[in-house]
Amino acid sequence: MQFSRLTYLRLLALLLLVFLCGTPPLARAAETSPAGREEPAAYTYEMTMTGAPSDAILEVMEQSSRLRQLEDKPPASLAALRRRAEEDVDGFNKVLRSEGYYGSKVTFTLDDTKRPVDIAYSIEPGPLFRITKFDIHFRKGKDIPAAPKLSDLGIDIGMPARSEAVVNAQTQIIVNLANRGFPGAKLADQDAIVDFATDAMEVTLTIDAGPRLYMGELRFEGLQEVEEPYLNRIAEWKSGVLYDVRTIDDLRRRYLRTGLFDTVRLKPRDPAVTGNTVPVTLVFVERERRTVGIGAGYSTSEGIGTQYYWENRNLRGRGEKLRADLTIAEIRRELKVTYVKPNFVRLDQNFSTNFDIKHENTDAYKENSVSTYAGVDRKWRKNWVISGGISAEYAEIDDNGTVDNFALLGVPLTARYNSTNDLLDPTTGYRFGTSIVPYFGLNEVSPDFLRVEMDGSTYYAVLDKDRLVLAARGKIGMMAGESTDNIPASKRFYSGGGGSVRGYKYQTVGPLDANNDPLGGRSQLEVGFEARTRVSDSIGIVPFIEGGNVFESMAPDFSGEFLWGAGLGFRYYTAIGPIRFDVAVPLNPRDGIDDPYQFYISIGQAF
């Protein structure tokens, strides 16, 4: 085929036009409407829904809506927008049927003459269907369990025919059977008949219970450093009892609470095993045996502090824990070594001992001390831990220029209750603790006295997803046996600073000497309140107010002014707990004593 010079010139001009304009003329024409109007690059829209049978169902429908989910990604064509709207019709009907409205009808109108495009759904739910029959049958076998009561499954004849209730009943039947010797139970068949003439649903479930089994030998797989005899002792396993999944789940949780394992799972039963008594095999993944860590904090009055620790959580193969904690701070240097023997003599009872070397230099006193402790703690009921032991310490204390060497023998007795849901960031529950320590002097300058402390806190989530948590705490301390001057300065009560009454210098809430240095006292009272507000998943704001004082009397007598501090805290929530930054001011400052403000940086909530 031959082209004339004119044809070549025309073709060259067309290619040049394509190059300069970037889009062929035909493509540009496709982007305009028949009337010559330019079409939008994306179709934004607004969606409305009317006729939902309840606000709760309307909320579920909106959450399931593709139009809602992709609202920030509008489609590029009207056809794509219509497809989204049609998908929602199917989705809305599924929601309505799951709530018992099997005769529902959902329609929509799409008005593309408006910008944004208007999409209006009309919902006709129809009558609410109800369950009029609910039968449970078991396949024939050697052992056929008794059919459960419908009321135990959450089923009442005449209730709305919600699919969730039917599914929950199925699940509960299988769970109940697994707890009663039938761990292989499964749903064999389900027949749900919807009668549009009577607005009713009839349900028939057929269950294959499988054989009745008994738990045999307890076996372990995956162990590397943890010894089997230790796990057998924790289990207190009894072979030959009826198979109960709850028993195995409780045992798995008990093993996880030791802190020795990352995971503990039940190995599926070997189908080749014959007979009704089957072994139970648990598969373990052990945690790393050793751990090191570091922490830091800062406050205006206490300065910077760093903490380091090393831990071996399985020293001899039976969960023995050896830990060393080192604190290096402006006012304190301390090394503490702790050894814990779990399940000592009996389960849920631990033996612990520690050795502590400490140097502390505060405005109240200077102390160089060594101490040791040995005792046992036992879990009691669900949330209590009680403990008792004996301690001995020797301390050189400089109290306002007077240096004494104290030797004390103590018998600490404690009880603590904890029902909170988190150690570093609780949102529900209570904490309460009491400590009673009789001290006996072992040399001439060391007195005999009794020190008693009680503290508690509570947490209440006001808004959903813990967006607002109200927290309150209180503390009271009392001391009997000697006057304040005769009691070692390091054993007296002090208030002020982080973890106490924020806004005041460390230990300065209470009696002061002529140089405004803390004297401490024989009794103490503190209260605190916080409103922990989440701004986002990672950011929080916490207004707070705290008050307290220290008294020279054996019990609080309110002889001095109750000092109050208030402030605002900021929280950055991480996987290991919230990072805390608090700024506090004294509400009734004392002239020449209290600074205008104090701030604190640490990990974890204040209480």
RABELFEN-V550785 format. One record per backbone hydrogen bond with DSSP energy under -0.5 kcal/mol. NH is the residue of the N-H (numbers start at 1). CO is the residue of the C=O. E is the energy in kcal/mol with one decimal. If there is no record, write none. Layout:
BEGIN
nh->NH co->CO e->E
nh->NH co->CO e->E
END
This chain:
BEGIN
nh->8 co->4 e->-2.0
nh->9 co->5 e->-2.0
nh->10 co->6 e->-2.3
nh->11 co->7 e->-2.5
nh->12 co->8 e->-2.4
nh->13 co->9 e->-2.2
nh->14 co->10 e->-2.1
nh->15 co->11 e->-2.2
nh->16 co->12 e->-2.1
nh->17 co->13 e->-1.9
nh->18 co->14 e->-2.1
nh->19 co->15 e->-2.2
nh->20 co->16 e->-2.3
nh->21 co->17 e->-2.3
nh->22 co->18 e->-2.1
nh->28 co->24 e->-2.2
nh->29 co->25 e->-1.9
nh->30 co->26 e->-1.2
nh->31 co->27 e->-0.6
nh->31 co->28 e->-1.1
nh->32 co->29 e->-1.2
nh->33 co->37 e->-3.5
nh->36 co->33 e->-2.7
nh->39 co->31 e->-1.8
nh->43 co->75 e->-3.3
nh->44 co->42 e->-0.9
nh->46 co->117 e->-2.7
nh->48 co->119 e->-2.2
nh->50 co->121 e->-1.7
nh->58 co->54 e->-2.2
nh->59 co->55 e->-2.3
nh->60 co->56 e->-1.8
nh->61 co->57 e->-2.4
nh->62 co->58 e->-2.3
nh->63 co->59 e->-2.0
nh->64 co->60 e->-1.6
nh->65 co->61 e->-0.7
nh->65 co->62 e->-0.6
nh->69 co->65 e->-2.2
nh->70 co->66 e->-2.3
nh->71 co->68 e->-1.3
nh->73 co->70 e->-2.0
nh->75 co->43 e->-0.5
nh->81 co->77 e->-1.7
nh->82 co->78 e->-2.2
nh->83 co->79 e->-2.0
nh->84 co->80 e->-1.8
nh->85 co->81 e->-2.0
nh->86 co->82 e->-2.3
nh->87 co->83 e->-2.1
nh->88 co->84 e->-1.8
nh->89 co->85 e->-1.1
nh->90 co->86 e->-1.4
nh->91 co->87 e->-2.2
nh->92 co->88 e->-3.1
nh->93 co->89 e->-1.9
nh->94 co->90 e->-1.8
nh->95 co->91 e->-2.0
nh->96 co->92 e->-2.4
nh->97 co->93 e->-2.5
nh->98 co->94 e->-2.3
nh->99 co->95 e->-1.1
nh->100 co->97 e->-1.6
nh->101 co->96 e->-2.8
nh->102 co->100 e->-1.0
nh->104 co->101 e->-0.9
nh->105 co->124 e->-2.2
nh->107 co->122 e->-2.2
nh->109 co->120 e->-2.1
nh->111 co->118 e->-2.8
nh->112 co->110 e->-0.8
nh->114 co->111 e->-0.9
nh->117 co->44 e->-2.5
nh->118 co->111 e->-1.8
nh->119 co->46 e->-2.7
nh->119 co->117 e->-0.5
nh->120 co->109 e->-2.3
nh->121 co->48 e->-2.8
nh->122 co->107 e->-2.9
nh->123 co->50 e->-2.6
nh->123 co->121 e->-0.5
nh->124 co->105 e->-2.8
nh->124 co->122 e->-0.5
nh->125 co->51 e->-0.5
nh->125 co->123 e->-0.6
nh->129 co->100 e->-3.1
nh->129 co->127 e->-0.6
nh->130 co->199 e->-1.6
nh->131 co->159 e->-2.8
nh->132 co->130 e->-0.6
nh->132 co->201 e->-2.3
nh->133 co->201 e->-1.1
nh->135 co->203 e->-2.8
nh->137 co->205 e->-3.2
nh->139 co->207 e->-2.5
nh->144 co->142 e->-0.5
nh->145 co->143 e->-0.6
nh->152 co->149 e->-0.6
nh->153 co->149 e->-0.6
nh->153 co->150 e->-1.2
nh->154 co->151 e->-1.0
nh->155 co->150 e->-2.4
nh->158 co->131 e->-3.4
nh->159 co->156 e->-2.2
nh->161 co->129 e->-2.5
nh->162 co->160 e->-2.2
nh->163 co->98 e->-2.0
nh->164 co->98 e->-0.6
nh->166 co->162 e->-1.3
nh->167 co->163 e->-2.6
nh->168 co->164 e->-2.6
nh->169 co->165 e->-1.9
nh->170 co->166 e->-2.1
nh->171 co->167 e->-2.5
nh->172 co->168 e->-2.6
nh->173 co->169 e->-2.1
nh->174 co->170 e->-1.9
nh->175 co->171 e->-2.5
nh->176 co->172 e->-2.8
nh->177 co->173 e->-2.0
nh->178 co->174 e->-2.3
nh->179 co->175 e->-1.6
nh->180 co->177 e->-1.4
nh->181 co->178 e->-0.6
nh->181 co->243 e->-1.7
nh->182 co->177 e->-2.7
nh->185 co->182 e->-1.6
nh->186 co->208 e->-2.0
nh->188 co->186 e->-0.6
nh->188 co->206 e->-2.3
nh->189 co->206 e->-1.8
nh->191 co->204 e->-2.6
nh->193 co->191 e->-0.6
nh->193 co->202 e->-2.9
nh->194 co->192 e->-0.5
nh->195 co->193 e->-0.6
nh->195 co->200 e->-3.2
nh->196 co->194 e->-0.7
nh->199 co->195 e->-1.0
nh->200 co->195 e->-1.8
nh->201 co->130 e->-2.2
nh->202 co->193 e->-2.5
nh->203 co->133 e->-2.8
nh->204 co->191 e->-2.4
nh->205 co->135 e->-2.7
nh->206 co->189 e->-3.0
nh->207 co->137 e->-3.0
nh->207 co->205 e->-0.5
nh->208 co->186 e->-2.6
nh->209 co->207 e->-0.8
nh->213 co->181 e->-3.0
nh->214 co->276 e->-3.3
nh->215 co->241 e->-2.9
nh->216 co->278 e->-3.4
nh->219 co->217 e->-0.6
nh->219 co->280 e->-3.1
nh->221 co->282 e->-2.1
nh->227 co->317 e->-2.7
nh->231 co->227 e->-1.3
nh->232 co->228 e->-2.6
nh->233 co->229 e->-2.0
nh->234 co->230 e->-2.0
nh->235 co->231 e->-2.1
nh->236 co->232 e->-1.7
nh->237 co->232 e->-0.6
nh->239 co->237 e->-0.5
nh->240 co->215 e->-3.5
nh->241 co->215 e->-0.6
nh->241 co->238 e->-0.7
nh->243 co->213 e->-2.3
nh->245 co->178 e->-1.3
nh->247 co->244 e->-0.6
nh->248 co->244 e->-1.2
nh->249 co->245 e->-2.5
nh->250 co->246 e->-2.5
nh->251 co->247 e->-1.8
nh->252 co->248 e->-2.4
nh->253 co->249 e->-2.3
nh->254 co->250 e->-2.0
nh->255 co->251 e->-2.2
nh->256 co->252 e->-2.2
nh->257 co->253 e->-2.1
nh->258 co->254 e->-0.5
nh->258 co->255 e->-1.0
nh->259 co->256 e->-1.6
nh->260 co->255 e->-0.6
nh->262 co->285 e->-3.2
nh->263 co->285 e->-1.2
nh->265 co->283 e->-2.3
nh->267 co->281 e->-2.9
nh->271 co->269 e->-0.6
nh->273 co->270 e->-1.8
nh->278 co->214 e->-2.6
nh->278 co->276 e->-0.6
nh->280 co->217 e->-2.8
nh->281 co->279 e->-0.5
nh->282 co->219 e->-2.4
nh->282 co->280 e->-0.5
nh->283 co->265 e->-3.0
nh->284 co->221 e->-3.0
nh->285 co->263 e->-2.0
nh->287 co->260 e->-2.5
nh->291 co->311 e->-2.5
nh->293 co->309 e->-2.1
nh->295 co->307 e->-2.8
nh->297 co->305 e->-2.5
nh->298 co->601 e->-2.5
nh->299 co->303 e->-1.3
nh->300 co->599 e->-1.9
nh->303 co->299 e->-2.1
nh->305 co->297 e->-2.8
nh->306 co->328 e->-2.0
nh->307 co->295 e->-2.9
nh->308 co->326 e->-2.7
nh->309 co->293 e->-2.1
nh->310 co->324 e->-2.0
nh->311 co->291 e->-2.8
nh->312 co->322 e->-2.8
nh->313 co->289 e->-2.3
nh->313 co->311 e->-0.5
nh->315 co->320 e->-2.8
nh->321 co->340 e->-2.5
nh->322 co->312 e->-2.5
nh->323 co->338 e->-2.7
nh->324 co->310 e->-2.6
nh->325 co->336 e->-3.1
nh->326 co->308 e->-3.1
nh->327 co->334 e->-2.9
nh->328 co->306 e->-2.4
nh->329 co->332 e->-2.7
nh->330 co->304 e->-1.6
nh->333 co->359 e->-2.7
nh->334 co->327 e->-2.3
nh->335 co->357 e->-2.6
nh->336 co->325 e->-2.7
nh->337 co->355 e->-2.6
nh->338 co->323 e->-3.2
nh->339 co->353 e->-3.0
nh->340 co->321 e->-2.6
nh->341 co->351 e->-3.5
nh->342 co->340 e->-0.6
nh->344 co->349 e->-3.8
nh->345 co->343 e->-0.5
nh->346 co->344 e->-2.6
nh->349 co->346 e->-0.9
nh->350 co->377 e->-2.8
nh->351 co->341 e->-2.5
nh->352 co->375 e->-2.7
nh->353 co->339 e->-2.3
nh->354 co->373 e->-2.0
nh->355 co->337 e->-2.2
nh->356 co->371 e->-2.9
nh->357 co->335 e->-2.6
nh->358 co->369 e->-2.6
nh->359 co->333 e->-2.9
nh->360 co->367 e->-2.6
nh->361 co->331 e->-2.5
nh->362 co->365 e->-2.8
nh->366 co->398 e->-1.6
nh->367 co->360 e->-3.1
nh->368 co->396 e->-2.0
nh->369 co->358 e->-2.7
nh->370 co->394 e->-2.3
nh->371 co->356 e->-2.4
nh->372 co->392 e->-2.5
nh->373 co->354 e->-1.8
nh->374 co->390 e->-2.0
nh->375 co->352 e->-2.4
nh->376 co->388 e->-2.3
nh->377 co->350 e->-2.1
nh->378 co->386 e->-3.2
nh->379 co->348 e->-2.4
nh->380 co->384 e->-2.8
nh->384 co->380 e->-1.6
nh->385 co->416 e->-2.3
nh->386 co->378 e->-2.6
nh->387 co->414 e->-2.5
nh->388 co->376 e->-2.2
nh->389 co->412 e->-1.4
nh->390 co->374 e->-2.5
nh->391 co->410 e->-2.8
nh->392 co->372 e->-2.2
nh->393 co->408 e->-2.1
nh->394 co->370 e->-2.7
nh->395 co->406 e->-2.6
nh->396 co->368 e->-3.1
nh->397 co->395 e->-0.6
nh->397 co->404 e->-2.6
nh->398 co->366 e->-2.9
nh->399 co->397 e->-0.8
nh->399 co->402 e->-3.1
nh->400 co->398 e->-0.8
nh->402 co->399 e->-1.5
nh->403 co->401 e->-0.6
nh->404 co->397 e->-2.2
nh->404 co->402 e->-0.5
nh->406 co->395 e->-3.0
nh->406 co->404 e->-0.6
nh->408 co->393 e->-2.2
nh->409 co->440 e->-2.3
nh->410 co->391 e->-2.5
nh->411 co->438 e->-1.6
nh->413 co->436 e->-2.3
nh->414 co->387 e->-2.2
nh->415 co->434 e->-2.1
nh->416 co->385 e->-2.6
nh->417 co->432 e->-3.5
nh->418 co->383 e->-1.7
nh->419 co->430 e->-2.8
nh->420 co->430 e->-0.5
nh->421 co->428 e->-1.0
nh->429 co->459 e->-0.8
nh->431 co->457 e->-2.6
nh->432 co->417 e->-2.4
nh->433 co->455 e->-2.7
nh->434 co->415 e->-2.3
nh->435 co->453 e->-2.6
nh->436 co->413 e->-2.9
nh->437 co->451 e->-2.6
nh->438 co->411 e->-0.8
nh->439 co->449 e->-3.3
nh->440 co->409 e->-2.8
nh->442 co->407 e->-3.0
nh->443 co->407 e->-0.5
nh->446 co->443 e->-0.8
nh->447 co->445 e->-0.6
nh->449 co->439 e->-1.5
nh->450 co->480 e->-3.0
nh->451 co->437 e->-2.1
nh->452 co->478 e->-3.0
nh->453 co->435 e->-2.3
nh->454 co->476 e->-2.5
nh->455 co->433 e->-2.4
nh->456 co->474 e->-2.3
nh->457 co->431 e->-2.4
nh->458 co->472 e->-2.4
nh->459 co->429 e->-2.0
nh->460 co->470 e->-2.3
nh->462 co->460 e->-0.7
nh->462 co->468 e->-2.7
nh->463 co->468 e->-1.1
nh->466 co->463 e->-0.9
nh->467 co->464 e->-1.5
nh->469 co->532 e->-2.4
nh->470 co->460 e->-2.9
nh->471 co->530 e->-2.6
nh->472 co->458 e->-2.1
nh->473 co->528 e->-2.4
nh->474 co->456 e->-2.4
nh->475 co->526 e->-2.3
nh->476 co->454 e->-2.7
nh->477 co->524 e->-2.2
nh->478 co->452 e->-2.7
nh->479 co->522 e->-0.8
nh->479 co->554 e->-1.4
nh->480 co->450 e->-2.2
nh->486 co->483 e->-0.6
nh->487 co->483 e->-1.0
nh->487 co->484 e->-0.8
nh->491 co->488 e->-2.0
nh->492 co->488 e->-0.6
nh->492 co->489 e->-0.8
nh->493 co->521 e->-2.5
nh->495 co->509 e->-0.7
nh->497 co->501 e->-1.9
nh->500 co->497 e->-1.8
nh->502 co->500 e->-0.7
nh->504 co->501 e->-1.1
nh->507 co->496 e->-1.6
nh->508 co->505 e->-1.8
nh->509 co->495 e->-2.3
nh->510 co->508 e->-0.9
nh->513 co->517 e->-2.3
nh->516 co->513 e->-2.0
nh->519 co->511 e->-2.3
nh->520 co->511 e->-0.7
nh->521 co->493 e->-1.3
nh->522 co->551 e->-1.4
nh->523 co->551 e->-1.7
nh->524 co->477 e->-2.1
nh->525 co->549 e->-2.1
nh->526 co->475 e->-2.5
nh->527 co->547 e->-2.6
nh->528 co->473 e->-1.9
nh->529 co->545 e->-2.5
nh->530 co->471 e->-2.7
nh->531 co->543 e->-2.0
nh->532 co->469 e->-2.9
nh->532 co->530 e->-0.5
nh->533 co->531 e->-0.9
nh->533 co->541 e->-2.6
nh->534 co->467 e->-2.8
nh->535 co->533 e->-0.6
nh->535 co->539 e->-1.8
nh->536 co->539 e->-2.0
nh->540 co->571 e->-2.2
nh->541 co->533 e->-2.8
nh->542 co->569 e->-2.9
nh->543 co->531 e->-0.8
nh->544 co->567 e->-2.3
nh->545 co->529 e->-2.1
nh->546 co->565 e->-3.1
nh->547 co->527 e->-2.4
nh->548 co->563 e->-1.9
nh->549 co->525 e->-2.0
nh->551 co->523 e->-2.3
nh->563 co->548 e->-1.9
nh->563 co->561 e->-0.5
nh->565 co->546 e->-3.2
nh->566 co->585 e->-2.2
nh->567 co->544 e->-2.2
nh->568 co->583 e->-2.0
nh->569 co->542 e->-2.4
nh->570 co->581 e->-3.0
nh->571 co->540 e->-2.7
nh->572 co->579 e->-2.1
nh->573 co->538 e->-2.0
nh->573 co->571 e->-0.5
nh->574 co->577 e->-0.8
nh->577 co->574 e->-1.0
nh->579 co->572 e->-2.9
nh->580 co->578 e->-0.5
nh->580 co->602 e->-3.5
nh->581 co->570 e->-2.2
nh->582 co->600 e->-2.5
nh->583 co->568 e->-2.0
nh->584 co->598 e->-3.1
nh->585 co->566 e->-3.1
nh->587 co->564 e->-3.0
nh->588 co->564 e->-0.9
nh->589 co->586 e->-0.5
nh->593 co->590 e->-2.1
nh->594 co->590 e->-1.8
nh->598 co->584 e->-2.5
nh->600 co->582 e->-2.3
nh->601 co->298 e->-3.6
nh->602 co->580 e->-2.1
nh->604 co->578 e->-3.9
nh->605 co->424 e->-2.1
END
